[in-house]
Amino acid sequence: MKHVNDYDRFYVADPDFFEAPDRIPDGDSRLSFFSADVPAGWRREENGWWVRLNPSAEAEPEQGWMIHVSVAEHLVERTLEIVGGYCLHHSIGFEGIRSRLAARALNAKRADRRRSGRLITLFPVDEARFTTALLDLDALVKGQPGPYVLGALRHGSGPLYCRYGSFVPAVETDEHGEPVSGLRRPDGRSVVEDSAPVFRPPEWISVPEVLEADLRAMRETVRGALPYRIERVLAITNAGGTYVGADRLTGAQVVLREARPHAGLDEHGEDAVTRLDRHRAALEQAAGLECVPELLDYRTFGEHRFLIEEFVEGVRLNLSVLATLPLLTHQEAVRESGAVATYTKWATEILDKLRDAVDGLLGRGIRLGEVDPENVVIRPDGRIALVDLESATSLGDDRPPAADDPQFCVPAGVRGAAAHDHLISRMRLWLFLPLPYHERAKVRTLAEAVTRHYPVPPDFGANLVHVLGCSDPDSAGHALDRPEANWPRIRDSLVRGIHAVASPHRRDRLFPGTPTTPTTIGGYPLGYGAAGVLYALGQAGAEIPQEYVEWLAKAALDDPAPLPGLYDGLHGVAFVLDHLGHRETALTVIDRSRPLDEAARSANLNSGLAGIALNLLHFARVTGDEEMRARAIRLGDDLAERLRDGFPATPGGPEPFGLLHGPTGPALLFQHLHAQTGEPRYLDLADLALRHDLDRCVTRPDGTVHLFDGIRYLTYLHGGSNGLAFVLRNQLRHRPAPDLRAALEGIRRACQPACVHNAGLFRGRAGMIATLAELGFAEDGPAIADQARRLAWHARLHRGHLVFPGFRMRRLAMDLATGSAGVLLALNAAFGERTGFLPHLDSRTATTDTTEGGR
């Protein structure tokens, strides 16, 4: 599972594609210490952006007390020479960051805060050598500034930090995809190392005597207290946090902004405190304006800086837009309600208020570098407040800000009033069509879409193009935004775009994709890796080079820690290999998965028993293997037992929902089991499982059906109502029911909104196209054509070929779930000669020899 901010670290190494952070092009900033030859008697290892040196003659212990060295970026080179030289002289194993650029990435605002600052780590073989090294190094580097290492105990005034942990690099991940290290207790049992951001050694370990004074100092700091009580977290990053709190004396609600010194570096190398001080200066300069919060206090606590400001009551602009935007609903209902005209009037008023706000700042000599809708608050009385002024500078400044989202920023070379015109124009486009874009050519396409859907002035688009400087044509958009789709041309361009970025020489990925965990990208699985891309190419009838197939098979068979699942593991690979005509290799992969199948913890289609059993049924059908068929039925029956007490969640995880992770996946399995065995009880089980998700669904006023997860109304294939459509269709073939038919009708309507944030298959527009196409209702033809044309709003060109961005639209991706392969598969379902969509969605395939779903 990934959090939204986890994607940011994958933006560092490549401007076009998601990429592993340690592939950052840092050759020009490599640290000279590691360029020297390895001394005799030492061995060298490189892992990511770390270089590790260990004495060859000594056996390295698995765990113990370690020392982290954390210094500011400009001190890294000299500090590594001092510490590294000491370690070589005293035969202490150590590792260090490979470059200054990598050091900045490790300590960036969106970096992993639990690992930030650990630029050099020493691994003394015992407590005595730990103590000696700590005291010696303290004399050599004492007092050097650097970020605090969370989860460790600072020695003296730094930059040395200590903790007890594993000396072995993490090779496994937890249920959230985070890397985990293991420790061994005195009784021999293995436990997961504590990853909390506070110093907390294992319960069986005593703190060394040399650290007792440091421990007392830490406890004294903790005993202090801010005169403000933190009540909830708004955001937290490596730079610090933003919290809603209350004054302990008055009870007044406030906002606290925390900044960690030397931490949370941005692309300009400025730390969190520098940015907080800029925000503070802007608040002081703008004091008295109603468009900014009131500055209440500024304090240092535990060396962290805290700015306390007025809590602005109201709703953030991005949430207001999502709640009222007419293009998010069924367009026929919108036309009948007059919602477009109402929204246009409201948006125009908001823009006028934003203009007044930035003009007020302009009058105080403040130039904003960014206006993000998340940082605009609409007060209950309708007034506007700008609650983040980190990008504020003087009017003469024309540098681009180091902002979170370049879509809402001023480009280099624009200053003063022109900068504010630029920001207002960006916001004007976003208010009517809140889609991400990161190339100027797309502005013209989106502006033309706004003029088609809203009663805006005739010069709306021309003004935006002029102010935002968008003179280049949107060639990618023009290829799709046509009265009739030129499917052969679109198909060929998408296929060429996928081939153009293939990397069979890399072991970690064959195609660039969207990250799936905080440390994982690409790989071989069906959902986000090579198997899904090859499946889409095969469905579209495209050529698949043999080296792609060989890469896929080798990656799956050589993986030291494979998963068994259909979309995240070996079963998906086996299905694709068989689909492409490599049955013997596919069966080898199935055999490798066998010991993992019944140990699967989850019940779902994505990674658990439902997907595994479905795939076993497929292979039993195409090979005639009765033992495999019996295994599938047994897994299905085991799953049925687990469903008696409700749908089972993964241990430690939230209650799942939807096709891939929720009860609809097992419902699909039961439908296939019914098709295989003819037993009515499986249809009963399918109905029971399906209704777990249907009970979460709501029908909106526009007649669309959404799956409600407790916070959001979801329509997407991945975990929303769209994913239920196929299982509803299967169930209706056997047991027609008015409520199921009504739900299916509402889901079809939910596939037709004009504004869809992402282009992809699992959570975007392509999934809606594929759902409508595969359901096969003739009256949905115009809606399919409309959605296909709107892919122009997302499409880009890379090396002259049509490509699509992955999740969040900040980088390109080729994978099935989020990128070009998913779009290719969806458009093929709509316009191609071969029918079929995702594996096993049509239960009729359980009694045929085809491997594709039918209409």
Sequence and secondary structure as in RCSB ss.txt:
>XXXX:A:sequence
MKHVNDYDRFYVADPDFFEAPDRIPDGDSRLSFFSADVPAGWRREENGWWVRLNPSAEAEPEQGWMIHVSVAEHL
VERTLEIVGGYCLHHSIGFEGIRSRLAARALNAKRADRRRSGRLITLFPVDEARFTTALLDLDALVKGQPGPYVL
GALRHGSGPLYCRYGSFVPAVETDEHGEPVSGLRRPDGRSVVEDSAPVFRPPEWISVPEVLEADLRAMRETVRGA
LPYRIERVLAITNAGGTYVGADRLTGAQVVLREARPHAGLDEHGEDAVTRLDRHRAALEQAAGLECVPELLDYRT
FGEHRFLIEEFVEGVRLNLSVLATLPLLTHQEAVRESGAVATYTKWATEILDKLRDAVDGLLGRGIRLGEVDPEN
VVIRPDGRIALVDLESATSLGDDRPPAADDPQFCVPAGVRGAAAHDHLISRMRLWLFLPLPYHERAKVRTLAEAV
TRHYPVPPDFGANLVHVLGCSDPDSAGHALDRPEANWPRIRDSLVRGIHAVASPHRRDRLFPGTPTTPTTIGGYP
LGYGAAGVLYALGQAGAEIPQEYVEWLAKAALDDPAPLPGLYDGLHGVAFVLDHLGHRETALTVIDRSRPLDEAA
RSANLNSGLAGIALNLLHFARVTGDEEMRARAIRLGDDLAERLRDGFPATPGGPEPFGLLHGPTGPALLFQHLHA
QTGEPRYLDLADLALRHDLDRCVTRPDGTVHLFDGIRYLTYLHGGSNGLAFVLRNQLRHRPAPDLRAALEGIRRA
CQPACVHNAGLFRGRAGMIATLAELGFAEDGPAIADQARRLAWHARLHRGHLVFPGFRMRRLAMDLATGSAGVLL
ALNAAFGERTGFLPHLDSRTATTDTTEGGR
>XXXX:A:secstr
   GGGGGGGGSS SSB   GGG   GGGB GGGGS   TTEEEEEETTEEEEEETTS   SEEEEEEE   GGG
HHHHHHHHHHHHHHHT EEEEESBHHHHHHHTBTTS TTTTT  EEEE SSHHHHHHHHHHHHHHHTT      T
TSEEETTTTEEEEEEESS   EE TTS EE EEE TTS EEE    SS    TT    GGGHHHHHHHHHHHH  
 SEEEEEEEEEETTEEEEEEEETTT  EEEEEEE TT SB TTS  HHHHHHHHHHHHHHTTT TTS  EEEEEE
ETTEEEEEEE   SEEHHHHHHHH GGGS HHHHHHHTHHHHHHHHHHHHHHHHHHHHHHHHHTTEE SB  GGG
EEE TTS EEE   TT EETT       S GGGB  TT  HHHHHHHHHHHHHHHHHS     STHHHHHHHHHH
HHHS   TTHHHHHHHHHT  S  HHHHHH SSS  HHHHHHHHHHHHHHT  TT SSBSS    SBTTB  BS 
TTTSHHHHHHHHHHTT    HHHHHHHHHHHHH SS    TTTSHHHHHHHHHHTT HHHHHHHHHHHHHHHTT 
   STTTSHHHHHHHHHHHHHHH  HHHHHHHHHHHHHHHHHHTTS    TTS    HHHHSTHHHHHHHHHHHH
HH  HHHHHHHHHHHHHHHTTEEE TTS EEEE SS EE STTTSGGGHHHHHHHHHHHS  HHHHHHHHHHHHH
T  S  S  SSSSSHHHHHHHHHHHT GGGHHHHHHHHHHGGGT EEETTEEEEE GGGSSEE STTTSHHHHHH
HHHHHHSSS   STT SGGGGGSS  S   
